[in-house]
Amino acid sequence: MATRSQTIPLSQAIPERKKARVRWDKIFLYVLAVLSAIAFALPFLWTVTSSLKTSQEIYLFPPTMFPAEIRWSNYSDVFRLAPFARFLQNTVVITALAMVGQILSSAVVAFGFTRFNFPGRNALFILVLGTMMLPWQVTIVPKFILFRYLGWINTYYPLIIPSYFGGSAFFIFCCVNSS
């Protein structure tokens, strides 16, 4: 039986090869993470630098990464040449209202599936998940007919209101799995 003085410290018990392999594995993962971050950041960098170029520089071949002359006036030109403030307002309003609707309705439906035991619950849940298998092309015409009947064509209602009635099967599924 080993006494306290005879025990080997854990650092000596691990073979040197295993220590080195662990370090190389971590180095490989860090290098992979950095390369992935660079690969994902390049399109964003390209977009930002292109927004500062003149229109002639954008179409140069071969393309250049950084502009020869930085044009900060491109940002003010966007607001002057197009109703960009209105576009931004539409995006924020529609996204915020639809997001609130998705969160509320998906959470309520998921709560019902997870907390209540009612007859046909599993069949109903399978039916909800089955709607995810329908391609949007199948439902676009019936939705258009419904929205036209309701008088919602050329309004924001079709983008906002449906998210308050049942949400999306994907978000319901995510809520059910997280609880």
N, C-alpha and C positions, 0 to 999 in steps of 0.2 A: 504494500500500500504506500502510495506516495505521500510524503509529508509536504508541508507548505514550502520548505526550503528546496524540495526536489522538483517543484512544478516549473514547467518551461513557460516563459512569457509567450503570449500569442504572436507577437511580432516575429519571434524566432521559429515558431511552429509552422508558419506559412512558408512554403518553399520560395526561393528567390525568383524562379521562373514565373510563378503565378502572380507575384507582385508586379513584375515587368509586364506581363500580359494584361493585367488589369489597367495599368497606366496607358498602354498602347490602345486598348479598347476605348478608354475615355478620350484620349487624344483624337482618335479616329472619329468618335461621335461629335466632339467639339468642332473639328474641321468640317465635318459634314453639315453641322448646324450653321456654321458661318457661311459656307458656300451656298446653302439653301437660302439663308437670309439675303445674301447678295443677289441671288437669282430672282428672288421675289421683290427686292427693292429696285432692281434695274428698270422695270417698266414705269414705276412711280417716278424715278429720277428722270427718265426719258420724257415723261409727260410734263414734269415741272420745267425742265430745261427747254423743251419745245415751246412751252407757253411764253417763254421770254425771247424767242427768236422772231426775226422778221419773216414775212410770208415767203420771201425768196429763199431764206435759209432753210426753211422747213422742207422744201422740195429739192434741195441739193443732192447730187449723187456723186460720190459716196456721202452718206449722211454724216454730220458732225454731232458729237455728243453735247458740246457746250456752245452757246451762241457767241459769235464774234462781237456782237453789240447787244448788250442787255436792254430789252425794251420793256420797262415796267408799265408803260402806257397801254400795253395790250390788255391789262386787267380793266382799266377804265374804259377802253374801247368796247369791251364786251357789254358793259352796262349802257353804253351810248348807242351801239348798233343793234342790239337785240333787247327785248324785255327780260333781261336775265334776272332782275329782282323779282319779277312776277313768277318766273320759272322756279326760282329758289323758294318763294313763298308757297307755291303749289306743292312742291316736293315735301317741304316741312309739314304743312298742314295735313296732307293726305297720308304721309308716312306716320305721323304721330297718332292721328285718329285711328288708322287701320291697325297700328301696333297695339294700342289700348284695347281695341275690340278683339284682336287675336288673343291677347293675354287673358282678358277676362273670360271670354267664351271657352277657350281651350282649357283653362284652369277649372272652370265649373264643370264641363263635361268630363274631364279627367278625374275630378273629385268624385263624381257620380260613379264612374267605372271602378275606382279603387276602393271606395268606402262603403258602397251599398251592394248588397247581395240580392239581386232580383232575378226572376225567371227570364231567361233569354239574354242575360248580360253578355255571355261569351259570344253568342251568335251576333248580337248587335255590335260588339267590339270588332269582330271579324268583318262585319259589313262596313264599319267605319274605315278599317284598315284597307279593305278592298277598294274603296274609292281612290286610294293612292295609286292603284294600278291602272286607272282610267287616264289615258292621255288627255291633255287639255284640248286637243283638236276635237275630241268627241263631244266635249261639253260647251264649246264656244258658241255654237249656233243656238242651242236651247237657251243659254244664258242671254244671248243677244235678243232673242225673241221675248224673253221675260222682261228684260230691261226696257225694251221698246214698248211693251204693253204697259209697264209701270210709268212710262214717260221719263225715264232716266237717261236717255241718250243725250250726249253732250253735257253731262253733269258729272259731279264728283261722286255721286251716290253709289254707282256700281263699284267704285274703288274702295269705298269706306264701309258701307252698311253691311255687305255680306260677311265681313269679318266679325260682326257682332252676333251672328246667328250660327253657332256651331264651330266657328273657327276652321282650322284646317286639320285634316286627319294626321298629318305629320306632326303638328304641334300638340295635338291631343296625345298621340303616341309618346312624344317626348315627355310630356307632363306625367303620364301614367308610369313611365319607366323611372322617373326621378323620385317618385314618392314611394 
